[in-house]
């Protein structure tokens, strides 16, 4: 592999993304025969085919996927090197490709705005998606940093804690449970419980909390795919829901939702800034992670003033118990 070139790697990236030699050639500024020759030379060097030639276009083989991973790693390392050189020159700039899971979108803009107040010449490209999509893009080097509640385990990562992540049960403020305290788990199962889709961190946390009642939970659960839909359903009186407290601060403060006083809740999870372990972080990324560690928690919704007394409008001593 000593004859491997950056141009070959970039051709592999372009073909993988666009599906044809012709389209890749236009993107990298070469002729189609030149790109074909680069691929052939690399395949000869590797000793394996990198693409399957199909009627639907060029598709990566297992060996091709390994080469693409290396190409993406090289590209991000070169970007980090460029930013490092700029930092040595005294340039406080750079670009961060930041991914956040959908639950984090409620506070991510505040974090970004506060960071950019201190580093106005750094550009942040924000990507919001579900957990699976964000993990996939982080694994494929499409993201520099991802904010999430549960770091992935399928590839080497560095995870930096920057704030608590409370998970709570909510209801319409007029729901009978909203005026009770110390609600036991089994009482929740008398209600319709609205939950996130399979694989979400919130869903997994609820299933762990209800580990002894999973059959009953399944029979009482209604699955919805977004926090916004869940909030609207609860406000409409369609059930109670388990959700991140950071997604409901506005609705609780304005009296549209109430946080239920459930025994052993809130469930305390953590927020992490996650990046790939093997890649060299650029100065802009290091600055952002340092900012998160030092100041990130202060830009999360202030949970304690919402739970539980303020959420139901009564002092704890005045609320009736839900225990039999």
Backbone bond lengths (Angstrom), bond angles and torsions (degrees), N, CA, C in turn:
res aa  C-N    CA-C-N  psi(-1)  N-CA   C-N-CA  omega(-1)  CA-C   N-CA-C  phi
1 X - - - 1.464 - - 1.533 111.69 -
2 X 1.319 117.13 13.61 1.465 119.70 -176.85 1.521 112.88 -69.89
3 X 1.323 117.38 -20.58 1.468 120.15 -178.75 1.528 111.84 -91.32
4 X 1.312 117.50 3.74 1.461 122.04 -179.39 1.524 110.55 -59.80
5 X 1.343 116.58 136.67 1.464 120.60 -179.38 1.524 110.24 -123.59
6 X 1.339 115.12 158.75 1.458 120.47 175.59 1.524 111.16 -61.82
7 X 1.325 116.19 -36.73 1.467 119.60 -179.40 1.529 110.68 -63.17
8 X 1.324 116.99 -38.62 1.460 119.81 176.73 1.531 110.97 -63.40
9 X 1.328 116.20 -45.35 1.459 120.02 -179.63 1.521 111.46 -62.70
10 X 1.328 116.76 -39.66 1.461 119.27 -179.99 1.525 111.65 -70.16
11 X 1.314 116.85 -30.21 1.465 119.89 174.45 1.523 110.37 -66.42
12 X 1.343 116.97 -41.43 1.464 120.92 177.57 1.529 109.87 -61.20
13 X 1.338 117.06 -43.64 1.462 120.50 178.74 1.529 110.97 -60.13
14 X 1.327 116.42 -44.69 1.457 120.58 -176.64 1.533 111.32 -67.27
15 X 1.332 117.22 -42.55 1.472 119.94 179.50 1.523 110.14 -64.30
16 X 1.328 116.43 -42.14 1.463 120.14 179.77 1.521 111.11 -60.86
17 X 1.326 116.46 -40.44 1.459 121.14 -176.57 1.529 112.43 -76.20
18 X 1.341 116.88 -37.90 1.464 121.30 -171.61 1.518 113.90 -101.59
19 X 1.329 117.68 -23.30 1.455 120.67 172.55 1.508 117.14 92.16
20 X 1.342 118.46 -12.60 1.463 120.41 -179.40 1.526 110.62 -138.36
21 X 1.335 114.64 154.44 1.464 120.81 177.13 1.526 109.85 -63.88
22 X 1.341 116.75 -43.23 1.462 120.60 -175.66 1.523 111.30 -61.56
23 X 1.330 116.43 -46.46 1.462 119.60 -179.10 1.526 110.86 -66.31
24 X 1.332 116.51 -39.66 1.461 120.22 178.28 1.523 111.00 -63.78
25 X 1.335 116.63 -40.18 1.461 120.57 179.94 1.522 110.95 -61.13
26 X 1.320 116.97 -41.60 1.471 119.84 178.61 1.521 110.95 -63.85
27 X 1.311 117.43 -38.14 1.467 119.80 -178.24 1.522 112.05 -69.43
28 X 1.324 117.67 -41.22 1.471 119.91 -175.91 1.522 112.78 -89.86
29 X 1.346 116.60 -2.47 1.459 120.24 175.55 1.510 114.70 77.47
30 X 1.333 117.38 31.42 1.458 122.04 177.68 1.527 109.08 -124.83
31 X 1.329 115.85 171.87 1.453 119.71 173.60 1.525 109.52 -81.83
32 X 1.324 115.65 158.45 1.458 119.87 178.61 1.529 112.41 -59.79
33 X 1.355 119.17 -43.60 1.474 118.76 176.77 1.528 112.91 -59.80
34 X 1.338 116.78 -35.31 1.466 119.67 -179.85 1.524 110.96 -66.66
35 X 1.339 116.53 -41.24 1.464 119.86 178.22 1.522 110.08 -66.97
36 X 1.338 116.92 -41.04 1.465 120.89 177.83 1.523 110.38 -58.81
37 X 1.316 117.32 -42.33 1.458 122.09 179.46 1.531 110.88 -64.32
38 X 1.325 116.77 -41.54 1.469 119.90 178.53 1.530 111.16 -60.90
39 X 1.328 116.43 -43.91 1.463 120.01 179.52 1.525 110.41 -63.72
40 X 1.349 116.16 -43.70 1.463 120.06 -179.57 1.523 111.35 -62.39
41 X 1.323 117.25 -43.18 1.458 120.87 179.28 1.526 110.84 -62.15
42 X 1.336 116.14 -41.26 1.459 119.69 179.75 1.525 110.68 -68.41
43 X 1.331 117.55 -40.16 1.463 120.72 177.61 1.524 110.93 -63.72
44 X 1.337 116.86 -39.42 1.467 120.17 176.84 1.524 110.39 -63.27
45 X 1.331 115.69 -39.34 1.460 120.47 -179.60 1.535 110.89 -67.54
46 X 1.325 116.01 -41.98 1.462 121.05 -179.82 1.529 111.01 -73.47
47 X 1.318 115.57 -35.93 1.458 120.07 -176.95 1.522 113.36 86.86
48 X 1.326 116.18 13.83 1.462 121.92 -179.59 1.528 108.89 -144.42
49 X 1.317 116.05 155.17 1.462 120.12 174.27 1.523 109.41 -72.17
50 X 1.321 116.30 138.82 1.460 121.27 179.02 1.523 111.75 -97.25
51 X 1.336 116.58 -21.07 1.458 120.64 -179.44 1.527 110.08 -134.55
52 X 1.326 114.47 146.67 1.460 120.81 164.81 1.523 106.88 -93.40
53 X 1.341 116.89 127.30 1.465 120.76 178.85 1.517 107.63 -88.40
54 X 1.329 117.40 108.26 1.459 122.00 -177.31 1.518 110.11 -117.49
55 X 1.337 115.69 168.54 1.459 120.26 178.07 1.525 111.83 -66.00
56 X 1.331 116.65 -19.51 1.464 121.15 179.21 1.521 112.82 -95.81
57 X 1.335 116.83 3.83 1.457 120.35 178.93 1.516 112.69 120.46
58 X 1.301 115.54 -174.29 1.466 122.57 -178.20 1.530 109.59 -81.32
59 X 1.331 116.39 128.20 1.451 121.60 -179.90 1.519 109.39 -123.14
60 X 1.339 116.33 132.08 1.459 121.25 -177.82 1.528 111.68 -62.70
61 X 1.325 116.02 137.93 1.458 121.67 168.26 1.530 108.24 -84.75
62 X 1.326 116.64 -179.98 1.468 120.16 176.69 1.526 110.12 -60.92
63 X 1.350 115.75 -42.50 1.472 119.11 177.99 1.524 110.50 -65.49
64 X 1.329 116.51 -38.84 1.457 120.32 178.54 1.513 112.15 -62.91
65 X 1.327 116.35 -38.60 1.466 120.35 177.92 1.518 111.02 -63.45
66 X 1.342 116.57 -39.02 1.470 120.09 177.92 1.524 110.78 -64.25
67 X 1.346 116.41 -41.48 1.470 119.94 178.23 1.525 110.25 -65.85
68 X 1.336 117.39 -40.36 1.466 120.34 178.94 1.526 110.72 -62.67
69 X 1.328 117.61 -42.11 1.470 120.15 177.34 1.519 110.86 -58.42
70 X 1.337 115.67 -42.42 1.466 119.45 178.37 1.518 111.02 -65.25
71 X 1.328 116.95 -40.12 1.461 120.78 179.32 1.529 110.74 -62.28
72 X 1.343 116.29 -43.12 1.469 119.65 179.03 1.528 110.99 -64.65
73 X 1.330 116.44 -38.96 1.463 120.12 179.18 1.526 111.06 -64.94
74 X 1.331 116.27 -42.55 1.463 120.58 178.32 1.531 110.36 -62.59
75 X 1.328 116.56 -42.66 1.463 120.91 -178.52 1.521 111.05 -61.49
76 X 1.339 117.03 -45.08 1.461 119.34 -179.14 1.530 111.32 -69.68
77 X 1.324 117.39 -33.75 1.462 119.81 177.27 1.525 111.10 -66.39
78 X 1.327 117.13 -40.37 1.465 120.66 177.72 1.530 111.24 -65.25
79 X 1.351 116.13 -37.90 1.464 119.56 177.11 1.528 109.89 -63.84
80 X 1.339 116.25 -43.37 1.459 120.05 178.95 1.528 111.06 -63.26
81 X 1.326 116.55 -39.10 1.462 120.46 177.94 1.519 110.73 -62.45
82 X 1.334 116.67 -43.27 1.459 120.12 178.74 1.518 111.24 -60.64
83 X 1.352 116.34 -43.28 1.458 119.73 178.23 1.526 111.43 -65.98
84 X 1.338 116.33 -36.16 1.462 120.47 179.04 1.524 110.79 -64.07
85 X 1.316 116.31 -42.99 1.466 120.23 177.75 1.524 110.57 -62.29
86 X 1.347 116.13 -41.30 1.466 119.18 177.22 1.521 110.69 -61.42
87 X 1.342 116.30 -39.37 1.464 120.04 179.63 1.524 111.12 -64.86
88 X 1.341 116.46 -39.67 1.466 120.57 177.52 1.527 110.15 -62.48
89 X 1.321 115.01 -34.89 1.474 120.05 177.87 1.524 112.13 -75.53
90 X 1.326 116.96 -7.11 1.456 119.67 -179.39 1.515 113.90 94.10
91 X 1.317 117.80 13.63 1.457 121.25 -179.59 1.530 109.16 -90.00
92 X 1.339 118.41 116.56 1.467 122.47 179.04 1.525 108.92 -92.77
93 X 1.320 114.85 67.80 1.455 119.18 -175.49 1.526 109.18 -139.69
94 X 1.307 114.92 -176.93 1.457 120.97 -179.55 1.511 110.20 140.58
95 X 1.312 115.52 175.22 1.465 122.16 179.61 1.519 109.14 -127.11
96 X 1.325 116.40 136.36 1.460 122.61 176.78 1.521 108.39 -118.68
97 X 1.326 116.24 124.30 1.459 120.67 172.65 1.528 106.92 -91.83
98 X 1.327 115.09 104.13 1.461 121.99 -172.08 1.528 110.17 -107.17
99 X 1.316 116.75 125.10 1.455 121.68 174.37 1.517 110.51 -108.84
100 X 1.326 117.05 140.08 1.460 120.22 176.96 1.525 108.72 -132.60
101 X 1.315 116.16 140.66 1.464 120.03 174.41 1.519 108.24 -69.05
102 X 1.336 116.42 158.85 1.460 120.06 -170.42 1.527 112.83 -58.32
103 X 1.326 118.02 -33.79 1.460 120.29 179.80 1.526 111.70 -65.11
104 X 1.326 117.05 -30.82 1.467 120.76 -177.71 1.522 113.30 -79.68
105 X 1.319 117.66 -9.21 1.470 119.37 -177.42 1.528 111.99 -67.01
106 X 1.340 116.82 -15.68 1.458 119.84 -178.91 1.526 112.38 -76.47
107 X 1.316 117.87 -21.92 1.465 119.09 177.47 1.524 113.17 -120.60
108 X 1.337 118.28 -14.79 1.467 120.69 -177.41 1.528 112.86 -55.58
109 X 1.341 120.84 -42.25 1.471 119.14 179.05 1.522 113.26 -59.09
110 X 1.347 117.91 -37.33 1.469 119.93 178.23 1.521 110.78 -66.54
111 X 1.340 116.24 -41.73 1.464 119.77 177.84 1.527 110.79 -60.40
112 X 1.328 114.98 -47.20 1.467 119.85 -177.42 1.522 110.49 -63.43
113 X 1.330 117.28 -44.98 1.465 120.66 -179.05 1.529 111.25 -61.00
114 X 1.331 116.34 -42.72 1.464 119.80 179.57 1.526 111.11 -65.43
115 X 1.334 116.55 -40.00 1.464 120.46 178.70 1.529 110.65 -64.71
116 X 1.326 116.94 -43.36 1.469 120.47 -177.74 1.522 112.26 -69.92
117 X 1.321 116.99 -21.84 1.472 118.91 172.62 1.522 110.58 -62.36
118 X 1.340 116.41 -34.14 1.458 121.06 -179.98 1.525 112.43 -88.85
119 X 1.339 116.53 -28.72 1.468 121.33 -177.88 1.533 109.21 -129.32
120 X 1.322 117.28 70.87 1.473 120.31 -173.22 1.526 114.68 -65.52
121 X 1.329 118.01 -19.01 1.470 120.31 -177.41 1.529 112.84 -92.82
122 X 1.331 117.01 0.35 1.461 120.70 175.60 1.527 109.02 -91.74
123 X 1.311 116.28 135.19 1.465 121.50 178.91 1.527 109.23 -102.70
124 X 1.324 115.70 133.62 1.464 120.74 176.13 1.520 108.94 -115.52
125 X 1.325 115.48 122.62 1.460 121.81 175.62 1.523 107.61 -100.11
126 X 1.330 115.92 111.68 1.466 121.74 -172.01 1.523 111.33 -94.10
127 X 1.325 115.30 134.16 1.462 122.40 175.08 1.525 108.09 -127.24
128 X 1.331 116.93 121.83 1.464 122.47 177.89 1.523 108.25 -107.68
129 X 1.324 117.10 133.67 1.461 120.17 -179.93 1.514 111.23 -161.67
130 X 1.321 116.43 175.79 1.461 118.62 175.82 1.529 109.39 -74.34
131 X 1.294 115.51 170.51 1.471 120.62 -173.19 1.522 112.04 -57.65
132 X 1.345 116.81 -46.00 1.463 120.24 -177.20 1.528 111.44 -62.08
133 X 1.328 116.86 -42.40 1.463 120.50 -178.61 1.531 111.42 -66.02
134 X 1.325 116.48 -43.07 1.470 120.25 -178.99 1.529 110.41 -65.45
135 X 1.315 117.49 -41.93 1.467 120.47 178.08 1.518 110.10 -63.52
136 X 1.321 117.54 -43.31 1.464 121.43 179.82 1.524 111.37 -60.13
137 X 1.322 117.12 -43.68 1.466 120.54 -178.70 1.526 111.37 -71.13
138 X 1.325 117.37 -33.80 1.463 119.87 174.75 1.518 110.07 -65.80
139 X 1.325 117.35 -43.38 1.466 121.74 178.98 1.525 111.43 -61.93
140 X 1.336 117.26 -35.93 1.460 121.77 -176.97 1.524 113.40 -90.37
141 X 1.346 116.68 13.75 1.468 121.94 176.97 1.520 113.12 65.89
142 X 1.313 118.00 21.03 1.457 120.68 176.91 1.521 111.75 -86.04
143 X 1.332 116.35 -13.34 1.455 122.61 177.08 1.524 109.47 -125.30
144 X 1.331 115.66 147.43 1.467 120.49 174.93 1.532 110.58 -88.49
145 X 1.328 116.25 -43.42 1.462 122.68 -177.19 1.525 107.72 -138.50
146 X 1.322 116.46 144.04 1.465 121.26 174.66 1.522 108.94 -128.11
147 X 1.323 116.15 137.57 1.457 121.62 175.59 1.523 108.05 -101.59
148 X 1.334 116.18 123.35 1.463 120.34 -177.24 1.521 110.16 -157.90
149 X 1.324 114.99 167.41 1.454 119.54 -176.68 1.506 114.57 -92.02
150 X 1.337 117.47 -20.49 1.465 120.17 -178.17 1.519 108.20 -138.50
151 X 1.346 117.98 106.48 1.463 120.32 -176.41 1.524 112.23 -60.27
152 X 1.330 117.79 147.73 1.464 120.86 178.31 1.520 111.34 -71.45
153 X 1.325 116.24 162.56 1.458 121.46 -178.61 1.525 112.91 -122.47
154 X 1.325 118.67 -1.95 1.458 120.60 -173.43 1.509 115.50 -82.79
155 X 1.345 118.10 -7.08 1.462 121.97 179.02 1.523 108.10 -155.40
156 X 1.355 118.18 160.64 1.466 120.25 -174.68 1.523 111.73 -66.88
157 X 1.334 116.77 128.91 1.464 121.09 -179.90 1.528 110.73 -137.89
158 X 1.319 115.26 160.46 1.462 122.79 166.52 1.525 106.75 -110.21
159 X 1.316 117.66 128.55 1.456 122.27 -179.50 1.525 109.25 -119.60
160 X 1.330 116.86 122.82 1.454 122.87 -178.09 1.524 109.61 -111.01
161 X 1.317 117.18 117.89 1.468 121.80 179.42 1.528 109.83 -72.13
162 X 1.353 116.80 137.34 1.464 118.39 177.54 1.530 113.96 -137.89
163 X 1.337 118.90 -1.01 1.459 117.93 177.86 1.516 112.57 177.67
164 X 1.329 115.78 156.45 1.460 121.42 177.51 1.521 110.85 -75.13
165 X 1.335 115.18 150.90 1.463 121.77 -178.80 1.523 108.48 -131.28
166 X 1.343 117.78 92.17 1.470 120.30 -179.45 1.533 112.10 -80.68
167 X 1.321 116.19 139.37 1.454 123.27 177.07 1.525 108.51 -116.61
168 X 1.337 116.74 135.70 1.463 120.32 -170.09 1.528 110.92 -138.89
169 X 1.314 114.62 166.88 1.461 121.91 173.05 1.529 107.64 -101.23
170 X 1.330 116.81 135.20 1.465 120.85 -176.84 1.530 110.58 -125.43
171 X 1.335 114.44 161.21 1.462 121.13 176.87 1.516 108.57 -152.76
172 X 1.327 115.07 168.64 1.461 120.21 169.05 1.532 108.16 -62.44
173 X 1.342 118.76 139.89 1.473 119.97 -178.03 1.524 114.28 -57.22
174 X 1.335 118.08 -22.49 1.464 120.72 179.03 1.529 113.18 -88.73
175 X 1.311 117.28 -0.52 1.466 120.50 179.47 1.529 109.33 -68.59
176 X 1.326 118.51 141.62 1.478 120.37 -179.76 1.523 113.56 -54.77
177 X 1.312 118.07 -36.16 1.467 120.14 -178.92 1.529 112.63 -67.23
178 X 1.325 117.38 -20.83 1.464 120.12 -177.62 1.525 112.08 -68.61
179 X 1.333 118.04 -15.28 1.458 121.18 -179.13 1.531 111.62 -110.15
180 X 1.316 116.68 16.50 1.464 120.78 -179.86 1.522 110.36 -114.45
181 X 1.321 115.77 159.26 1.461 120.13 177.52 1.524 109.34 -122.06
182 X 1.338 115.41 161.36 1.468 122.37 177.15 1.524 111.86 51.58
183 X 1.312 116.46 49.29 1.469 120.80 -178.31 1.525 108.82 -72.23
184 X 1.334 118.63 124.37 1.467 119.89 -179.97 1.522 111.55 -77.26
185 X 1.317 116.04 160.51 1.465 120.37 -176.86 1.520 112.23 -59.71
186 X 1.332 116.50 -42.62 1.467 118.19 -175.70 1.522 111.81 -63.96
187 X 1.353 117.80 -26.51 1.472 120.07 178.82 1.528 110.61 -67.99
188 X 1.310 117.65 -33.09 1.461 120.67 178.58 1.524 111.18 -61.37
189 X 1.326 116.24 -31.77 1.459 120.99 -175.62 1.525 113.04 -73.82
190 X 1.316 116.59 -3.01 1.468 120.22 172.67 1.529 111.23 -84.37
191 X 1.330 116.55 -6.83 1.458 122.03 -177.70 1.533 110.35 -111.01
192 X 1.315 115.50 160.09 1.469 120.14 168.01 1.521 107.79 -72.44
193 X 1.343 116.50 125.79 1.465 121.47 -176.94 1.532 108.44 -110.61
194 X 1.310 115.97 120.41 1.465 121.34 -178.95 1.525 108.00 -93.64
195 X 1.328 116.44 126.51 1.467 120.74 -174.30 1.517 110.79 -134.01
196 X 1.335 115.19 163.57 1.461 122.01 178.22 1.523 110.92 -75.40
197 X 1.340 115.41 173.54 1.454 122.10 -176.09 1.529 111.33 -70.82
198 X 1.335 115.05 162.69 1.462 120.97 176.18 1.527 110.06 -56.64
199 X 1.350 116.23 138.35 1.453 121.20 177.10 1.514 114.16 94.71
200 X 1.329 118.01 -16.33 1.466 119.49 179.08 1.521 109.52 -73.54
201 X 1.339 115.97 150.47 1.449 119.84 179.67 1.518 112.64 -62.41
202 X 1.344 116.70 -37.24 1.459 120.51 179.20 1.525 110.87 -64.07
203 X 1.323 117.01 -43.56 1.475 121.38 179.58 1.530 110.25 -61.23
204 X 1.327 116.92 -45.06 1.457 120.61 -178.93 1.531 111.59 -63.16
205 X 1.339 116.02 -37.87 1.467 119.73 179.52 1.526 110.84 -65.74
206 X 1.338 117.63 -40.79 1.459 120.30 178.70 1.527 110.68 -66.79
207 X 1.324 116.90 -41.54 1.465 119.68 179.42 1.524 111.14 -63.16
208 X 1.314 116.62 -35.96 1.465 119.81 175.92 1.529 110.51 -67.08
209 X 1.324 117.00 -42.11 1.469 121.94 179.03 1.523 111.22 -63.23
210 X 1.315 116.48 -36.81 1.464 122.61 -178.24 1.533 111.82 -101.32
211 X 1.314 117.09 30.49 1.465 121.19 -172.68 1.525 112.87 -55.83
212 X 1.324 118.23 -32.47 1.460 121.40 -178.59 1.535 112.40 -86.61
213 X 1.333 116.46 -1.72 1.469 120.13 -176.37 1.534 110.89 -133.31
214 X 1.324 117.43 33.27 1.461 119.68 -173.81 1.529 112.24 -65.25
215 X 1.312 117.89 -37.05 1.468 120.22 179.40 1.523 109.85 -63.94
216 X 1.336 116.66 -46.10 1.460 120.03 178.73 1.521 111.28 -65.43
217 X 1.342 116.77 -39.39 1.458 120.33 178.32 1.526 110.91 -60.14
218 X 1.320 116.14 -44.03 1.462 120.22 -179.50 1.521 111.14 -60.77
219 X 1.326 116.50 -39.03 1.467 119.80 -177.99 1.521 112.00 -73.09
220 X 1.343 117.63 -25.15 1.456 121.42 -177.66 1.526 113.40 -97.79
221 X 1.328 117.17 -6.52 1.462 120.74 -170.86 1.520 111.88 -88.24
222 X 1.331 114.38 144.28 1.461 123.28 169.63 1.519 106.66 -122.67
223 X 1.321 116.87 122.74 1.464 121.29 -174.57 1.520 111.28 -90.39
224 X 1.325 116.31 132.71 1.464 122.42 174.86 1.517 108.80 -134.15
225 X 1.327 116.37 147.75 1.456 120.48 -167.41 1.510 116.85 -93.76
226 X 1.316 119.52 1.67 1.466 119.09 179.23 1.516 110.01 -148.02
227 X 1.334 116.25 153.48 1.453 121.11 178.73 1.525 111.44 -64.52
228 X 1.321 117.27 -37.07 1.457 120.35 -179.33 1.524 111.29 -63.22
229 X 1.335 116.05 -43.85 1.466 119.86 178.56 1.522 110.43 -63.13
230 X 1.318 116.27 -41.46 1.469 120.52 179.46 1.526 110.49 -61.84
231 X 1.313 117.43 -45.36 1.469 120.44 -179.50 1.525 111.01 -61.81
232 X 1.322 116.47 -44.19 1.461 119.58 -179.94 1.528 110.83 -63.70
233 X 1.328 116.91 -38.78 1.463 120.66 179.40 1.523 111.11 -64.43
234 X 1.326 117.45 -41.92 1.463 120.69 179.04 1.524 110.38 -66.61
235 X 1.315 117.68 -42.99 1.468 120.16 179.14 1.522 111.61 -64.26
236 X 1.327 116.56 -26.06 1.465 120.66 177.54 1.524 112.34 -83.09
237 X 1.328 117.25 -2.62 1.451 120.89 178.07 1.511 115.08 82.81
238 X 1.342 116.89 21.69 1.464 120.10 -177.11 1.523 113.00 -84.60
239 X 1.320 117.82 -6.21 1.454 120.36 179.12 1.515 110.70 158.50
240 X 1.330 115.06 -176.32 1.463 121.67 172.04 1.523 107.51 -101.14
241 X 1.323 117.80 168.69 1.464 119.34 -175.88 1.517 110.70 -148.93
242 X 1.314 114.20 153.47 1.463 122.90 174.87 1.519 107.12 -106.11
243 X 1.338 117.06 125.97 1.462 119.31 -168.24 1.525 109.97 -156.83
244 X 1.311 116.84 161.94 1.464 121.60 174.82 1.528 109.87 -69.12
245 X 1.324 116.27 132.18 1.464 119.82 177.98 1.516 111.82 -62.78
246 X 1.316 117.16 -24.31 1.462 119.92 -178.46 1.525 113.05 -74.83
247 X 1.323 117.17 -8.76 1.472 119.81 178.97 1.526 112.04 -95.75
248 X 1.334 118.20 -6.80 1.467 120.15 -170.37 1.519 113.63 -124.70
249 X 1.335 118.39 8.62 1.467 120.84 -174.72 1.525 111.54 -55.65
250 X 1.326 117.21 -45.32 1.464 120.37 -177.55 1.525 111.05 -64.04
251 X 1.336 116.97 -46.01 1.460 120.42 -177.34 1.526 111.75 -66.15
252 X 1.333 117.46 -34.54 1.468 119.69 178.45 1.526 110.05 -71.24
253 X 1.317 117.26 -43.45 1.457 120.52 -178.95 1.527 112.09 -64.78
254 X 1.318 117.08 -29.45 1.469 120.65 179.84 1.527 112.67 -93.96
255 X 1.335 116.84 4.68 1.449 120.37 174.84 1.512 115.70 78.34
256 X 1.327 117.43 18.97 1.468 120.25 -179.86 1.530 112.06 -93.06
257 X 1.311 116.56 -19.91 1.460 121.79 176.91 1.527 108.88 -137.00
258 X 1.329 116.37 154.32 1.460 121.66 175.73 1.517 109.51 -125.53
259 X 1.315 116.83 140.29 1.457 122.17 174.43 1.523 108.00 -88.26
260 X 1.319 116.53 126.40 1.458 120.90 -177.93 1.521 111.20 -79.39
261 X 1.335 115.00 144.21 1.467 121.73 179.73 1.527 108.34 -88.62
262 X 1.312 116.06 81.68 1.464 122.72 -176.22 1.528 109.18 -96.21
263 X 1.327 116.27 136.50 1.460 120.64 177.24 1.528 110.72 -56.83
264 X 1.336 115.68 133.82 1.466 123.60 179.87 1.528 113.22 70.25
265 X 1.311 117.69 14.94 1.457 121.47 170.44 1.520 108.36 -117.00
266 X 1.333 118.33 155.25 1.467 126.48 7.20 1.517 112.74 -72.69
267 X 1.323 115.21 155.77 1.452 121.25 170.35 1.518 107.17 -84.74
268 X 1.308 115.91 123.53 1.466 119.80 -175.38 1.520 110.30 -95.29
269 X 1.305 116.65 113.82 1.452 122.85 171.57 1.528 108.40 -110.22
270 X 1.306 117.67 -172.44 1.462 121.60 -177.31 1.527 110.41 -130.98
271 X 1.326 115.58 152.31 1.459 121.98 171.63 1.527 108.99 -98.52
272 X 1.334 115.76 137.23 1.462 121.30 -179.75 1.526 110.76 -127.91
273 X 1.318 114.57 147.56 1.462 121.88 165.54 1.521 106.30 -98.71
274 X 1.325 116.77 118.56 1.462 122.07 -172.39 1.522 110.17 -115.17
275 X 1.329 116.13 135.72 1.467 121.01 173.70 1.527 108.78 -140.01
276 X 1.309 116.49 164.78 1.465 120.03 178.20 1.530 109.75 -68.85
277 X 1.320 115.60 137.01 1.470 120.82 -172.94 1.524 112.67 -68.20
278 X 1.353 116.72 -36.48 1.459 118.90 -169.89 1.529 114.15 -84.79
279 X 1.336 117.44 -12.95 1.463 118.26 -176.53 1.530 110.59 -87.73
280 X 1.325 115.36 151.53 1.456 120.88 -179.33 1.528 109.14 -85.23
281 X 1.322 119.14 117.38 1.468 119.77 -178.50 1.522 111.19 -70.50
282 X 1.318 115.88 139.95 1.452 121.60 177.15 1.532 109.58 -75.37
283 X 1.325 118.33 160.44 1.471 120.35 178.77 1.525 113.24 -55.12
284 X 1.335 117.42 -38.01 1.466 119.81 179.03 1.525 110.80 -62.43
285 X 1.323 116.93 -39.62 1.469 120.92 179.21 1.521 110.89 -66.93
286 X 1.328 116.50 -41.57 1.468 119.67 178.82 1.523 110.33 -63.33
287 X 1.335 116.32 -39.46 1.462 119.97 178.47 1.524 110.91 -63.87
288 X 1.328 116.89 -40.45 1.463 120.66 -179.24 1.532 110.78 -66.98
289 X 1.322 117.39 -43.19 1.462 119.82 179.55 1.527 110.92 -65.89
290 X 1.324 117.14 -38.69 1.469 119.79 176.73 1.526 110.84 -63.12
291 X 1.333 115.63 -40.15 1.463 120.40 177.30 1.532 110.48 -61.49
292 X 1.321 116.94 -43.38 1.462 120.45 -179.71 1.528 111.14 -61.64
293 X 1.335 116.79 -44.70 1.462 120.82 -178.83 1.526 110.94 -63.74
294 X 1.331 116.56 -41.72 1.464 120.85 -174.82 1.525 112.88 -81.42
295 X 1.333 117.36 -37.36 1.468 119.69 -169.71 1.519 114.23 -131.80
296 X 1.328 117.45 -5.36 1.461 119.54 -174.24 1.514 113.50 -57.78
297 X 1.331 117.49 -44.09 1.467 120.75 -176.19 1.519 111.77 -60.97
298 X 1.331 117.68 -31.28 1.464 120.46 -177.98 1.520 112.64 -70.25
299 X 1.329 117.15 -14.03 1.464 120.69 179.97 1.525 112.53 -103.35
300 X 1.333 116.77 6.07 1.457 120.88 172.16 1.523 109.03 -84.68
301 X 1.343 118.52 151.80 1.471 119.92 176.94 1.526 111.19 -53.88
302 X 1.332 115.95 138.86 1.470 120.79 -177.19 1.522 108.80 -77.95
303 X 1.316 115.08 97.69 1.461 121.41 -169.43 1.527 113.24 -70.78
304 X 1.318 117.95 -40.01 1.454 120.25 -169.96 1.532 113.15 -60.84
305 X 1.324 117.49 -29.10 1.455 117.89 -178.76 1.536 111.85 -77.15
306 X 1.321 116.66 -9.10 1.462 121.00 -179.70 1.524 112.62 -98.42
307 X 1.329 118.19 -19.05 1.469 120.29 -168.41 1.523 111.17 -131.41
308 X 1.357 118.55 135.69 1.462 123.72 -11.57 1.525 112.56 -99.27
309 X 1.373 117.14 -24.76 1.460 119.34 -169.80 1.530 112.69 -61.51
310 X 1.341 116.32 -46.94 1.457 119.10 -177.81 1.515 111.77 -64.97
311 X 1.335 116.16 -25.53 1.459 119.72 -178.20 1.520 112.65 -71.01
312 X 1.328 117.12 -26.18 1.463 120.38 -177.17 1.515 112.58 -112.14
313 X 1.335 116.22 -2.99 1.451 119.89 175.65 1.512 115.31 78.47
314 X 1.333 117.32 13.87 1.456 121.15 -179.91 1.516 110.42 -134.45
315 X 1.313 116.39 149.09 1.447 120.40 171.76 1.526 108.85 -70.09
316 X 1.334 118.94 150.28 1.463 120.79 -177.28 1.522 113.80 -53.34
317 X 1.344 118.12 -38.13 1.452 120.67 -176.94 1.530 112.77 -68.62
318 X 1.340 118.09 -16.85 1.449 122.31 -176.13 1.533 112.45 -96.28
319 X 1.335 117.32 -9.44 1.452 118.88 -173.98 1.519 111.27 -90.15
320 X 1.347 117.23 134.49 1.460 119.69 178.49 1.518 111.45 -69.96
321 X 1.310 116.49 150.12 1.454 121.00 -179.83 1.524 110.54 -81.54
322 X 1.352 114.17 147.44 1.474 119.30 174.88 1.512 111.18 -91.66
323 X 1.325 117.39 -4.47 1.455 119.31 -177.95 1.532 109.53 -74.89
324 X 1.341 116.72 142.19 1.460 120.01 179.40 1.526 110.32 -69.20
